[in-house]
Amino acid sequence: MDSHLLTVILLGIVEGLTEFLPVSSTGHLILASELLGYNAAQWATFNVVIQLGAILAVVVLYWKTFWTVAMGLLRGDGGSWRFLRTLLIAFLPSAVIGLALHSYIEELLGAPKVVAVALIVGGIAIILIEKTIETGTIHGTENIPIGRALGIGFIQCLAMIPGVSRSGATIMGALALGVDRKTAAEFSFFLAVPTMLGATTLETLKNRDALMSGSVHWGDIGIGFVVAFLVAIAVIKWFVGMVSRSGFYPFAWYRIVAGIAALVWLMAR
């Protein structure tokens, strides 16, 4: 297997493994570029577009939920409209702030030391939240109040700092605002769909010339997409069961250890 194809597959695996875990997929992709020694800028568009594979995994696994909501919207069902309202309200802050700070966010994507520090700080934050929160009383996305949905949306914006983790910020924010573990995890998956679609669309439009010219190969994107999709399917199934049993401590300690190791390695180069 040539090195180029191996890089395509590895990045697909990293995306699928980390997108929905509270460990930061973007942060891991940035560190992977440093570790593997490839040109991160060259693969930036590839990394964003293959997120669609992870999005598709959510749609496939929760198709019954999305179908029920869609049919409920047509019937005027109140629960379905509350589900959509909650999702859109939580998505709004990242849409507005993401567009406003897009250039600054892109600068941070080239800062692996920021990723390492964010991994450590995020791990400590998860431990503190796990130790202090009480059992959530809000069950089901449609039952999350408007104010708390907006709060979760603003907390999700912390993930614009690479290494923070979109899913981690969303889940921890939901837990801190009284949402139960299973609903917090699933809401993070649902919220990923509009958030990641928006980010992918913006990146695709920005790099449409490179995509059309062939400098970014669609074959590579296709392979990365499929790999990310298959890995994300397995990860989502495993993740929901694990957090219900063991909580988020394993991810917190992983973040701290990985962040320290990355920081030591980056400073020693």
MODAZI-V630980 format. One record per residue. N is the residue number from 1. PHI is phi in degrees with one decimal (none if undefined). D_LAST is the distance of its C-alpha to the last C-alpha in Angstrom with 1 decimal. Layout:
n->N phi->PHI d_last->D_LAST
n->N phi->PHI d_last->D_LAST
This chain:
n->1 phi->none d_last->28.6
n->2 phi->-73.6 d_last->26.6
n->3 phi->-64.0 d_last->23.0
n->4 phi->-63.7 d_last->24.3
n->5 phi->-64.2 d_last->26.8
n->6 phi->-62.3 d_last->24.4
n->7 phi->-62.9 d_last->22.0
n->8 phi->-57.3 d_last->25.2
n->9 phi->-68.1 d_last->26.3
n->10 phi->-62.0 d_last->23.0
n->11 phi->-66.8 d_last->22.8
n->12 phi->-62.5 d_last->26.5
n->13 phi->-64.6 d_last->26.0
n->14 phi->-60.6 d_last->23.2
n->15 phi->-61.1 d_last->25.6
n->16 phi->-65.0 d_last->28.6
n->17 phi->-70.3 d_last->27.0
n->18 phi->-106.7 d_last->25.5
n->19 phi->-60.4 d_last->27.9
n->20 phi->-106.6 d_last->30.5
n->21 phi->-94.6 d_last->28.6
n->22 phi->-79.2 d_last->27.5
n->23 phi->-127.1 d_last->23.7
n->24 phi->79.9 d_last->23.1
n->25 phi->-68.3 d_last->23.2
n->26 phi->-61.3 d_last->21.7
n->27 phi->-60.9 d_last->18.7
n->28 phi->-68.1 d_last->18.3
n->29 phi->-66.9 d_last->18.8
n->30 phi->-66.2 d_last->16.1
n->31 phi->-67.0 d_last->13.5
n->32 phi->-62.6 d_last->15.1
n->33 phi->-65.2 d_last->14.5
n->34 phi->-71.5 d_last->10.7
n->35 phi->-70.3 d_last->11.0
n->36 phi->-84.0 d_last->13.8
n->37 phi->79.3 d_last->12.5
n->38 phi->-90.3 d_last->15.9
n->39 phi->-77.0 d_last->17.1
n->40 phi->-62.4 d_last->17.5
n->41 phi->-63.1 d_last->20.3
n->42 phi->-64.7 d_last->22.2
n->43 phi->-101.1 d_last->22.4
n->44 phi->-60.3 d_last->23.1
n->45 phi->-64.7 d_last->26.9
n->46 phi->-55.7 d_last->26.8
n->47 phi->-61.2 d_last->24.9
n->48 phi->-75.0 d_last->27.6
n->49 phi->-66.8 d_last->30.6
n->50 phi->-70.1 d_last->30.0
n->51 phi->-60.5 d_last->30.4
n->52 phi->-59.9 d_last->34.0
n->53 phi->-64.2 d_last->33.9
n->54 phi->-67.5 d_last->33.0
n->55 phi->-61.3 d_last->35.7
n->56 phi->-60.7 d_last->38.2
n->57 phi->-60.2 d_last->37.4
n->58 phi->-63.4 d_last->38.6
n->59 phi->-61.8 d_last->41.7
n->60 phi->-67.9 d_last->42.6
n->61 phi->-68.7 d_last->42.2
n->62 phi->-113.9 d_last->44.1
n->63 phi->-61.4 d_last->46.5
n->64 phi->-63.8 d_last->49.5
n->65 phi->-63.3 d_last->48.3
n->66 phi->-63.9 d_last->47.7
n->67 phi->-66.6 d_last->51.0
n->68 phi->-61.3 d_last->52.9
n->69 phi->-64.4 d_last->51.5
n->70 phi->-61.7 d_last->52.4
n->71 phi->-66.9 d_last->55.9
n->72 phi->-65.6 d_last->56.3
n->73 phi->-62.9 d_last->55.5
n->74 phi->-66.1 d_last->58.3
n->75 phi->-86.3 d_last->60.7
n->76 phi->79.2 d_last->59.7
n->77 phi->-68.7 d_last->58.4
n->78 phi->-63.8 d_last->57.2
n->79 phi->-63.5 d_last->54.4
n->80 phi->-66.3 d_last->53.0
n->81 phi->-67.4 d_last->53.1
n->82 phi->-68.2 d_last->51.5
n->83 phi->-59.3 d_last->48.6
n->84 phi->-64.2 d_last->48.1
n->85 phi->-58.9 d_last->48.5
n->86 phi->-60.5 d_last->45.9
n->87 phi->-64.7 d_last->43.4
n->88 phi->-67.5 d_last->44.0
n->89 phi->-65.0 d_last->43.9
n->90 phi->-69.0 d_last->40.5
n->91 phi->-76.9 d_last->39.1
n->92 phi->-54.7 d_last->40.5
n->93 phi->-58.7 d_last->37.9
n->94 phi->-67.4 d_last->34.9
n->95 phi->-65.2 d_last->37.0
n->96 phi->-72.0 d_last->37.8
n->97 phi->-69.5 d_last->34.6
n->98 phi->-61.2 d_last->32.5
n->99 phi->-66.9 d_last->34.5
n->100 phi->-68.2 d_last->34.4
n->101 phi->-109.0 d_last->30.7
n->102 phi->-55.5 d_last->29.6
n->103 phi->-65.2 d_last->27.9
n->104 phi->-66.2 d_last->25.9
n->105 phi->-61.8 d_last->24.9
n->106 phi->-63.1 d_last->23.6
n->107 phi->-65.3 d_last->21.3
n->108 phi->-66.7 d_last->19.9
n->109 phi->-64.6 d_last->19.3
n->110 phi->-100.9 d_last->16.4
n->111 phi->-122.0 d_last->14.6
n->112 phi->-62.0 d_last->12.5
n->113 phi->-66.9 d_last->12.0
n->114 phi->-61.5 d_last->15.8
n->115 phi->-60.8 d_last->16.1
n->116 phi->-59.8 d_last->14.4
n->117 phi->-65.2 d_last->16.6
n->118 phi->-64.0 d_last->19.6
n->119 phi->-61.3 d_last->19.4
n->120 phi->-65.7 d_last->19.7
n->121 phi->-61.0 d_last->22.4
n->122 phi->-63.6 d_last->24.2
n->123 phi->-62.6 d_last->24.3
n->124 phi->-62.7 d_last->25.9
n->125 phi->-61.9 d_last->28.3
n->126 phi->-62.4 d_last->29.4
n->127 phi->-62.1 d_last->30.2
n->128 phi->-62.7 d_last->32.2
n->129 phi->-66.3 d_last->34.1
n->130 phi->-60.6 d_last->35.0
n->131 phi->-77.5 d_last->36.3
n->132 phi->-108.8 d_last->38.4
n->133 phi->-76.4 d_last->39.8
n->134 phi->-97.1 d_last->43.2
n->135 phi->-60.4 d_last->44.3
n->136 phi->-67.0 d_last->44.6
n->137 phi->-110.7 d_last->48.1
n->138 phi->-97.8 d_last->47.5
n->139 phi->-117.8 d_last->47.8
n->140 phi->95.1 d_last->47.5
n->141 phi->-56.2 d_last->45.8
n->142 phi->-66.2 d_last->49.2
n->143 phi->-99.7 d_last->49.9
n->144 phi->-75.4 d_last->46.9
n->145 phi->-61.3 d_last->48.5
n->146 phi->-56.7 d_last->47.7
n->147 phi->-61.2 d_last->46.2
n->148 phi->-73.6 d_last->43.8
n->149 phi->-61.8 d_last->42.9
n->150 phi->-64.8 d_last->42.0
n->151 phi->-61.6 d_last->40.0
n->152 phi->-61.7 d_last->38.0
n->153 phi->-61.7 d_last->37.4
n->154 phi->-68.6 d_last->36.0
n->155 phi->-64.5 d_last->33.7
n->156 phi->-58.6 d_last->32.5
n->157 phi->-63.9 d_last->31.3
n->158 phi->-60.5 d_last->28.5
n->159 phi->-71.3 d_last->26.9
n->160 phi->-69.7 d_last->26.4
n->161 phi->-84.2 d_last->23.2
n->162 phi->-60.3 d_last->20.8
n->163 phi->105.1 d_last->20.1
n->164 phi->-74.3 d_last->23.5
n->165 phi->90.9 d_last->25.5
n->166 phi->-63.6 d_last->28.8
n->167 phi->-66.5 d_last->30.6
n->168 phi->-63.5 d_last->29.3
n->169 phi->-62.3 d_last->30.4
n->170 phi->-64.8 d_last->33.7
n->171 phi->-66.2 d_last->34.5
n->172 phi->-64.3 d_last->33.7
n->173 phi->-62.1 d_last->35.6
n->174 phi->-64.3 d_last->38.5
n->175 phi->-61.4 d_last->38.6
n->176 phi->-64.1 d_last->38.6
n->177 phi->-98.3 d_last->41.5
n->178 phi->95.4 d_last->43.6
n->179 phi->-88.3 d_last->43.0
n->180 phi->-72.0 d_last->43.1
n->181 phi->-58.3 d_last->40.2
n->182 phi->-62.8 d_last->41.5
n->183 phi->-65.6 d_last->42.5
n->184 phi->-61.2 d_last->39.2
n->185 phi->-65.2 d_last->37.3
n->186 phi->-67.0 d_last->39.8
n->187 phi->-63.0 d_last->39.9
n->188 phi->-62.0 d_last->36.2
n->189 phi->-64.6 d_last->36.8
n->190 phi->-62.5 d_last->39.7
n->191 phi->-67.4 d_last->38.0
n->192 phi->-63.3 d_last->35.1
n->193 phi->-62.3 d_last->37.7
n->194 phi->-68.3 d_last->38.6
n->195 phi->-64.1 d_last->35.2
n->196 phi->-74.5 d_last->33.3
n->197 phi->-62.4 d_last->36.2
n->198 phi->-62.8 d_last->36.0
n->199 phi->-64.5 d_last->32.3
n->200 phi->-67.2 d_last->32.7
n->201 phi->-62.3 d_last->35.8
n->202 phi->-61.8 d_last->34.2
n->203 phi->-67.6 d_last->31.2
n->204 phi->-64.9 d_last->33.6
n->205 phi->-64.2 d_last->35.9
n->206 phi->-65.8 d_last->33.1
n->207 phi->-109.7 d_last->31.9
n->208 phi->-62.7 d_last->35.3
n->209 phi->-65.3 d_last->35.3
n->210 phi->-66.1 d_last->32.2
n->211 phi->-67.9 d_last->33.9
n->212 phi->-74.3 d_last->37.2
n->213 phi->-78.4 d_last->36.0
n->214 phi->93.2 d_last->34.2
n->215 phi->-68.4 d_last->30.7
n->216 phi->-107.2 d_last->29.9
n->217 phi->-81.0 d_last->31.7
n->218 phi->-65.1 d_last->34.1
n->219 phi->-63.0 d_last->33.9
n->220 phi->-61.9 d_last->30.2
n->221 phi->-61.6 d_last->31.1
n->222 phi->-61.8 d_last->34.1
n->223 phi->-65.8 d_last->32.1
n->224 phi->-61.0 d_last->29.4
n->225 phi->-59.7 d_last->32.4
n->226 phi->-65.1 d_last->34.2
n->227 phi->-62.6 d_last->31.3
n->228 phi->-61.0 d_last->30.4
n->229 phi->-61.2 d_last->34.1
n->230 phi->-64.9 d_last->34.7
n->231 phi->-67.7 d_last->31.7
n->232 phi->-63.8 d_last->32.6
n->233 phi->-55.7 d_last->36.2
n->234 phi->-65.9 d_last->35.3
n->235 phi->-65.7 d_last->32.8
n->236 phi->-61.5 d_last->35.4
n->237 phi->-59.4 d_last->38.1
n->238 phi->-70.1 d_last->36.0
n->239 phi->-63.8 d_last->34.6
n->240 phi->-60.3 d_last->38.0
n->241 phi->-67.0 d_last->39.4
n->242 phi->-68.1 d_last->36.4
n->243 phi->-67.4 d_last->36.3
n->244 phi->-68.5 d_last->40.1
n->245 phi->-92.2 d_last->39.8
n->246 phi->-114.9 d_last->36.5
n->247 phi->73.8 d_last->35.5
n->248 phi->-109.9 d_last->31.9
n->249 phi->-57.3 d_last->30.5
n->250 phi->-57.2 d_last->28.6
n->251 phi->-71.9 d_last->26.7
n->252 phi->-62.4 d_last->26.0
n->253 phi->-67.9 d_last->24.5
n->254 phi->-60.9 d_last->22.5
n->255 phi->-58.9 d_last->21.0
n->256 phi->-64.1 d_last->20.2
n->257 phi->-64.3 d_last->18.6
n->258 phi->-63.8 d_last->16.6
n->259 phi->-65.6 d_last->15.6
n->260 phi->-63.8 d_last->14.4
n->261 phi->-61.3 d_last->12.5
n->262 phi->-65.9 d_last->10.8
n->263 phi->-64.7 d_last->10.2
n->264 phi->-62.0 d_last->8.8
n->265 phi->-65.3 d_last->6.4
n->266 phi->-65.9 d_last->5.5
n->267 phi->-75.5 d_last->5.6
n->268 phi->-87.1 d_last->3.8
n->269 phi->-68.6 d_last->0.0
